[in-house]
Amino acid sequence: MFTDEYYMKMALQEAEIALEKDEVPIGCVIVSNNRVIATAHNLTETLNDVTAHAEMQAITSAANFLGGKYLINCTLYVTMEPCVMCSGALSWSQISKVVIGARDEQRGFINKHLSLHPKTEMITGIMENECSTIVKEFFKSKR
């Protein structure tokens, strides 16, 4: 059986790909029945699209893979807490579980008193240091 850390490491690999493209280094993976069905990273700069967050890319890819809009019995692993837009999309997708690496106190959805779908389980803090460090270092290099 694969662990949350195993899949979060895959999400971090996606964040590294984003970093190489000079994108904000956030990555995610969607898993269904212990099978990776989508991997994605931020593409907002590449696509010149403010909605091209890692989660949005992964949701679309997973839905296409499954042939339907709902991600029931799926788990999303994401290196950084989703924003309000992404949490809304995750809620509409009815994803079963969301595993978050690092919290985003400023832009994340949790402090906005929003929630995911009522049946969605959420876990935070998986590989938190690694997930937060890559983003902090990215923004430090920009200043």
C-alpha distance (Angstrom), angle and dihedral (degrees) to the residues before:
residue distance angle dihedral
M1 . . .
F2 3.79 . .
T3 3.81 119.3 .
D4 3.79 132.3 -134.7
E5 3.81 87.5 -108.0
Y6 3.80 91.0 55.3
Y7 3.79 92.5 56.6
M8 3.81 93.4 39.5
K9 3.81 88.0 57.2
M10 3.80 87.1 56.4
A11 3.80 89.7 50.6
L12 3.81 89.0 50.7
Q13 3.81 88.8 53.2
E14 3.81 87.2 56.2
A15 3.81 89.3 49.8
E16 3.82 88.2 53.7
I17 3.81 89.6 53.8
A18 3.81 89.1 52.1
L19 3.81 89.9 49.7
E20 3.81 90.5 53.5
K21 3.83 87.6 54.9
D22 3.84 91.2 49.2
E23 3.80 89.7 -112.2
V24 3.80 122.7 137.2
P25 3.82 98.2 -82.7
I26 3.78 103.5 -115.8
G27 3.77 121.5 134.9
C28 3.75 137.6 177.9
V29 3.77 143.5 -173.6
I30 3.80 130.3 -159.2
V31 3.79 118.2 -149.4
S32 3.80 130.0 -167.3
N33 3.81 120.9 -175.8
N34 3.84 91.5 -13.3
R35 3.81 89.9 -53.8
V36 3.80 122.9 115.3
I37 3.80 106.6 -126.5
A38 3.82 99.3 170.2
T39 3.79 139.2 20.2
A40 3.78 124.5 -176.5
H41 3.77 146.6 157.1
N42 3.78 135.8 -165.4
L43 3.80 114.2 -64.5
T44 3.80 101.3 169.8
E45 3.82 94.2 120.6
T46 3.80 95.8 39.1
L47 3.81 93.5 50.2
N48 3.83 95.5 31.1
D49 3.81 86.0 -129.1
V50 3.80 123.9 129.9
T51 3.82 90.2 -155.6
A52 3.82 94.7 57.0
H53 3.81 94.3 100.9
A54 3.79 118.6 150.3
E55 3.81 92.2 -107.9
M56 3.81 93.5 51.1
Q57 3.81 91.1 49.4
A58 3.80 91.2 48.9
I59 3.81 94.6 46.4
T60 3.80 90.9 53.6
S61 3.79 92.5 46.0
A62 3.82 93.5 47.9
A63 3.80 92.9 46.8
N64 3.80 89.9 51.1
F65 3.80 90.4 48.7
L66 3.81 92.5 49.9
G67 3.80 94.6 40.8
G68 3.80 93.9 -127.2
K69 3.78 141.7 73.5
Y70 3.81 98.6 -116.1
L71 3.79 122.6 84.4
I72 3.79 97.4 -160.7
N73 3.82 112.1 160.3
C74 3.79 90.2 20.4
T75 3.80 130.7 117.3
L76 3.80 125.2 -150.5
Y77 3.80 117.9 -152.7
V78 3.79 112.6 -163.4
T79 3.78 129.3 175.8
M80 3.83 95.0 -142.3
E81 3.78 131.2 34.6
P82 3.81 109.8 -92.0
C83 3.79 120.9 -107.2
V84 3.79 122.9 -121.1
M85 3.82 92.5 -90.2
C86 3.79 93.6 51.4
S87 3.80 94.1 43.4
G88 3.80 88.6 53.5
A89 3.80 91.2 51.6
L90 3.81 90.7 47.0
S91 3.79 89.9 50.6
W92 3.81 92.1 50.8
S93 3.81 89.9 48.1
Q94 3.82 89.6 56.9
I95 3.79 90.0 -137.2
S96 3.78 110.7 -173.7
K97 3.80 100.0 -138.1
V98 3.80 138.8 13.2
V99 3.81 120.8 -163.9
I100 3.80 114.9 -165.8
G101 3.79 126.0 -163.3
A102 3.80 104.1 -164.1
R103 3.78 130.8 9.2
D104 3.81 120.5 -120.6
E105 3.79 103.3 -147.1
Q106 3.82 93.7 -174.2
R107 3.79 105.9 39.7
G108 3.80 104.0 16.0
F109 3.78 123.1 109.2
I110 3.81 99.1 -125.4
N111 3.81 96.8 72.6
K112 3.81 88.5 47.0
H113 3.81 87.3 67.3
L114 3.78 91.3 -117.4
S115 3.75 124.6 135.3
L116 3.75 141.0 -160.2
H117 3.81 124.9 -114.6
P118 3.83 109.3 -46.8
K119 3.81 91.2 -113.2
T120 3.81 94.7 48.4
E121 3.78 116.4 109.6
M122 3.81 115.8 -145.6
I123 3.80 130.4 -160.0
T124 3.81 124.5 -177.7
G125 3.78 134.9 -169.7
I126 3.82 101.3 43.3
M127 3.83 105.6 152.5
E128 3.79 87.2 -15.5
N129 3.83 96.7 167.3
E130 3.79 94.6 52.0
C131 3.79 92.5 44.1
S132 3.80 95.0 49.4
T133 3.81 95.8 41.0
I134 3.81 95.5 60.0
V135 3.82 91.6 53.4
K136 3.82 94.4 43.1
E137 3.81 91.4 50.1
F138 3.81 90.8 48.3
F139 3.79 93.0 54.4
K140 3.82 92.4 41.4
S141 3.82 88.3 57.1
K142 3.82 89.9 52.5
R143 3.81 94.6 56.0
